[in-house]
């Protein structure tokens, strides 16, 4: 019984961490979309694009950690 309880606690902890990561990722994705809306200069657009790419790669890495 103790093993089942430990596994259930671990499962619940992992689900909580997954939800926190998903919230964090959705906030970051939302922030990058807002930044792109205000670009007025090609250099700013290029910088925003590279920042979105880095955030996307980080999100993919964190997503792989969930699996």
VMD Tcl script that draws the C-alpha trace (Angstrom):
set ca {
  {0.00 0.00 0.00}
  {2.86 2.38 0.77}
  {4.21 1.87 -2.74}
  {0.87 2.79 -4.30}
  {0.65 5.90 -2.14}
  {4.17 6.94 -3.09}
  {3.43 6.43 -6.77}
  {0.21 8.42 -6.49}
  {2.02 11.31 -4.77}
  {4.73 11.25 -7.43}
  {2.12 11.22 -10.18}
  {0.27 14.18 -8.63}
  {3.53 16.10 -8.23}
  {4.48 15.48 -11.87}
  {1.03 16.57 -13.07}
  {1.35 19.77 -11.04}
  {4.78 20.47 -12.53}
  {3.45 19.81 -16.04}
  {0.59 22.26 -15.51}
  {2.98 24.90 -14.20}
  {5.26 24.46 -17.22}
  {2.31 24.68 -19.60}
  {1.12 27.90 -17.93}
  {4.61 29.35 -18.14}
  {4.95 28.40 -21.80}
  {1.58 29.85 -22.73}
  {2.48 33.12 -20.98}
  {5.81 33.28 -22.84}
  {4.13 32.55 -26.15}
  {1.59 35.29 -25.44}
  {4.34 37.75 -24.61}
  {6.20 37.07 -27.85}
  {3.04 37.67 -29.86}
  {2.51 41.04 -28.18}
  {6.08 42.09 -28.87}
  {5.71 41.38 -32.59}
  {2.66 43.63 -32.86}
  {4.64 46.76 -31.97}
  {7.57 46.45 -34.37}
  {8.17 49.48 -36.52}
  {11.65 48.87 -37.80}
  {13.23 45.97 -39.72}
  {15.95 45.59 -37.09}
  {13.33 45.33 -34.34}
  {11.41 42.79 -36.39}
  {14.56 40.70 -36.90}
  {15.36 40.86 -33.18}
  {11.80 39.86 -32.27}
  {11.94 37.00 -34.75}
  {15.17 35.63 -33.27}
  {13.74 36.00 -29.77}
  {10.61 34.07 -30.79}
  {12.80 31.35 -32.29}
  {14.80 31.00 -29.06}
  {11.61 30.88 -27.00}
  {10.22 28.25 -29.34}
  {13.33 26.11 -28.95}
  {13.20 26.47 -25.17}
  {9.52 25.52 -25.19}
  {10.32 22.42 -27.26}
  {13.10 21.47 -24.86}
  {10.85 21.90 -21.83}
  {8.14 19.96 -23.61}
  {10.51 17.04 -24.12}
  {11.31 17.13 -20.40}
  {7.63 16.45 -19.68}
  {7.67 13.18 -21.59}
}
mol new
graphics top color blue
foreach p $ca { graphics top sphere $p radius 0.5 }
foreach p [lrange $ca 0 end-1] q [lrange $ca 1 end] { graphics top cylinder $p $q radius 0.2 }
display resetview
